[in-house]
Amino acid sequence: MKKTIAIFTLLVLMLPVQGFAQLTDTPSSLGVKLTGSTFSYQDNEGYTIVLGEVENTKTFPVTNVKIWVGFYSDETSKNPLETNTGTTLLTVVQPYGKSPFMIKSKTPDPEIAQVSVNMLGFNSASAKQQLLEVIPSALSISDGMSLDGTITNKGQQSSVNTQVHLVSYDAFNPPRIVGIQTISINELKPNTTYDFGFEGAVDPRATSFKVIAESNNYQSKITPVTDVSVDIMTRLITIHDIQVLDSSGDHLSKIKLGTPVDITSTLSIQATSSGEQQYVYYAQVKQFGEKGTVEFLGMAEGIFNSTQPQTPHVTWTPQNEGGFFIETFVWDQNGAALASQSSTVSVILVTP
């Protein structure tokens, strides 16, 4: 195996200062559309970063995908403070394929609090063969993040100006892209395997990761990182005993349409040096099925002043019949995970 020293480039500083809401994320009817919600935050220099993903629904590859972002002071503003146009992370988006994008504000304007994203257009492209193979090893998160892996050029030509991208996603459905890191390798010779490595910070919202590579002449498929180990002190809280309760506090496994219920968990915390810890408890209800669309997302805020367990709850009133399962999360006020994602509760059946 031939080893290369890659030039490490952080496309995004992965510790967000502030999150933003979207005014609108307008999908395109032209055949290239946004997938899910975008994610926005201010970096440590005050620039607003917008991350998202587009999908090519055409039967042919596309390039020069144009994405417009308007940056606003609030949700009532009709005129943006500024605008910027960018393109996808991948030069060529394969038929029925996806690509992340990242667009940055032109100025570090602290007045920016809302963003709006629109698709503008694209051009057809020549096919780019997927002859790069990326194989990530275990991704480790402690004080920082590290990921090693290999990339193999299976083509008959050298892969020139190759970039390997590590894309981070949050836990919601559909997931948002919350970070992108990139390393560059000048040349990969034919039928040769090289080592690559990522190191740096990772957004605390990130729960899953994918790797993709592209050069002037080749691409790889999007490859999930299946082995992720977390060993960080911010996993301060443990989530136990998720329950769905009626108004009398009795446990339920079947509920009626339109009847409010409480989703509760027991939270325990390690001792903290400050003596207190604010938190936000999220309960996400998802439909059973291959896509598992989100039916409901509720939140409750709390604060630990001691190590005494707490039982936060959110109220859910079912609007649709069917089978559902529940996931819970605990984050701090800035979106940093304080607990590992909960185990899911047993089947919840909503009946007429």
N, C-alpha and C positions, 0 to 999 in steps of 0.2 A: 504494500500500500504506500502510495506516495503522499507525503504530507506537505501542505502548503500553509503559509502564515497569511491569514486573511486580514484585510484592512477592516477594522470594526467601525461602523458608522451608526450612530443613533439617529434614526429619522424622527423619533419622537422621544422627548424626555418623559419617562413613564410615570412620573409622580405628579398627578394633576393637582392644581391649586383650587380650581372651582369648576363645577359642572354647569352646563347650560341647558335650557329647554329649547326645543325646536319650534319655530313658528309653523312651518310646514315643511314636509319632506315630499316633494311632488314627484311621483314616479312618471316615467316616460311611456307614451303609447307608441313610440317609434321602434321598439324592439330591444332596447337596453333600459333596464329599470333599476331603481333602488331596491335593496332587499332589507327589510326591517328598518329600524331607527338609526339615525346617526348619533355619534357621541362627540361632545364638544367640551373643551376645557381651556383654561389659560395656562401657558407654560411659565417657567420661572422668569422669563424675560417680558412677560405681559402679552405675548401674542396669543391669539385664539386659534386653537387647532381643531379642525373638524375631521373626524374619521368616519368612514362608512364603507359600504360594499355595493357593487352593481352586478347585475346578472345580464348576460347576453342571451336573449330568447330566440335569436335568429339561428338559421341552419348553417351559417357561414361565420368565419372569424371577423372580428371588428377591431379597429384601432382608432386612435385619436378621439377617444370618448371625452366629450366636453361636459364638465360638471360645474354649475354656477352656484356660488354661495353668497348670500347676503348676510351682513352682520348688522344687527339692530341693537338699540338701547333697551327696548322693552317690547312686549307683545302687541302693544297698541300702535307702534311706530309704522307709518306707511312708507317712509323713505329710509333706506339703509344708511348707516354711518359710512360704510364702504362695501365694496363687492370684490370678489376675486373668482377667477376661473381656473380650474385645474383639470387633471386627467387621472386615469387609473394607474395603480402601482405597476401593473403588467402592461407592456406596450401592446400586446395582442391578447384579446379576450376570446377564448375558444368558443365554438358553438355550444350553447347551453351551459357555458362556463361562467365563473364568477371572478371578480378581482376587487381587492380593497382599493380605497383611495384615501389620500390625506391632503387637505387643503388648509393653508395657513393664511391668517389675516395679513394684510400688507403692513399694518402698523400695530404697535403694542398699545392698543386703545383700551383703557380700563372701563370705558363706558359700555363696551360690548357685553350684552347679557343674553341675547337671543340670536339664533341663526336660522336661515331658511335655505334649503338645498333643492336645486332643480336640475334636471337633465336637459342638455341643449342639443346634442347630436353626436354623430360618429361617422366613420368611414369604413367601408369594407376593407379587409386585409388579406394578404396571402397567408396561407396556412403555415403555422410554426410547429414543427414536429416536437412531440413530447418525448425526447430522447435523453433527458436528464433524469436521473433517479436519485432522490434524496431519502436517506434513511436516518431519522433522528434517534438518538439514544435517550436515556432518562433525562428529564428536565428537573433540576433541583432548585427549590426556592428556600433561601434562608435569609441572611441579611441582604443578599442580592440574588440574581438569577444566573444559572449557568446551564448551557445545553451544548453537547457535542453531537456530531453526526458525520455522515459521509455523503459525498455527492459523486456520482459516476456518470461520465459522458459516454453514452452508448451509441453515439453517432459516429459517422465516418470522417467528420471534420472537427477541427478544434472548436470548442465552445468559447467564444470571445466575449469579454466584458460581462462575465456571469455575476449575477446578484442573487443571493439567497436571503429570503425574507422570513422572519418569524412573526407571526400574527397572533395577537392575544384577543380572547373573547371573554365577555362576562357570562353570568349564569342564566340570564333571562332568555325567553323564547319569543321571537327569534333572537339569538345573541347579538349583541353589539360588539363591534371591534373597538377595543380600548387601548390598543398599542401596536406599533409596528417597529421592528428592528431589522436592520439590513447589514449584511457583510458582502464585500466585493472580492472577487477572484478574477485576475486579469485573463487567464487562459486555462482551459481544461483540455488536455490533449485527448484524442479519440481513444475509447476503450480503456480509460484510466480512472481510478478512484482516488479521491482527495478527501482529507479530513477538513471539517470546518468547526467553528466554535462560537457561541454567543455568550457574552457576559454583560451584566449591567443590572439596572433597576427594572422592576416590573410593576405595572399598575396593580394596586391592591384589589381591584375588582376582578382581575383576570382569574378564570377558573379552567379554561381550556386553551389549547394552542395548536397552530398548524404551521407547516413549513412549505414554501413554494420557491422555486428557482426559475430564473429566466436569463437568457443571454441574447446576443444579437441574432442568433440563428436557431436556438432551441429553447424549450421550456420543460418543466417537470409538471407532474400532477400535484394537486394540493394534498399534502400528507399530514394527517393528524398526529400529534405527539401523544402517544397512548400511555406513557409511563411518566407520571408527574408526582414528585415527592415534595411535601411541604414541611418545613421545620423552622417556623418563625414564631417569635414570642407574641405577635399580634393575635394569634389564635388563642385569645385570652379566655374566651367563654365557650362553654360546652352546652349543646342543645340536647335536651332529653324529652321523652314522653310527649310527642305531638298528639293532640286530641281535638276532636270536634264535639262541642258541648251544646246542649240546648239551654233554654233560659233558666232551667232548674239546676244546671250544672251536671246533667247526666250525659254520659258518653254516647255518641251516635255513630252508626255505620250506614244508616239510611235516613235521608231527610227529604222533606217535601219542597216542591218548587215554590219560591217566594217566601220561604220561612227563614228568618235570620238565625244564624248559628255563630258561635264563637270558635275561632281556631286558636288554640293555646299551645304553649310549650313551657317546659321548666328550664330555666337558664341558671347555670352555676358558673362562678367566676373565680379565677385565681386571685390571690392578693396582689394589689397594685401599689406601686411606690407613691402615687399621688393620693391614694385613699378613696378615689372615686373614679367612675368610668361611665360616661354617657354612651348610649347605644340606640340603634334603630332596629326594631324587629320587623322583618318582612315575612309575609305568608303568601305564597304563590300557588294558585289552584290551576291545574292543567288537565285538559281532557285526555282520556285514554285514547290510544291510537298511534299510528305511525308518526304523525306530525306533532301530536301532543300540544295543541294550541293553548295559549294562556286564557283562562276563563276569568280570572280575578287576581289582582295584586293589591294587598293591603299592608299597612304599616302602622306601627305603634312605637313611640319614643319612650325611653326610660333612662334611669341612672342608678348605678350601683354605688352605694355609700359604705357597703360592707360586703362580706363574702356570703351573706345570707341569700339563698336561691330566690329567684323572682319568676313570676308566671305572667308574662305579657299576653295580650290577646288582641285579635282583630276580628271584626264582624263581617261575615259574608252572607249575602242574600242571593241564593242561586237564581239565575235567570233562564237556565236551560236544563233540560233533562239529560240524564246519561251517567256514565261512570267517570269519576275524577280521582286524581291523587294530589297530594299536597307536599310542597317543599318549603322549608323555612330557612331564613338567613339572618345573621346578626352582623351589622356593620356599625362603624362609628359615624359621626356626623359628616365626615368627609368622604364616606364611601369605602373606607378601608375595612377589610373583613376582620371581625373580632372572633369569629367562630368558623369552623369547617361547616360546609353545607350539611343540613340535617339529612337523616334517613327519611324516606317517604312514609307517610301514613298509609294504612291499609285502604282498600277500596272504599270510596264514598259514593253511594248511589243516590242520585236525585230523581225522585218520582213525581208524577203529577199531583 
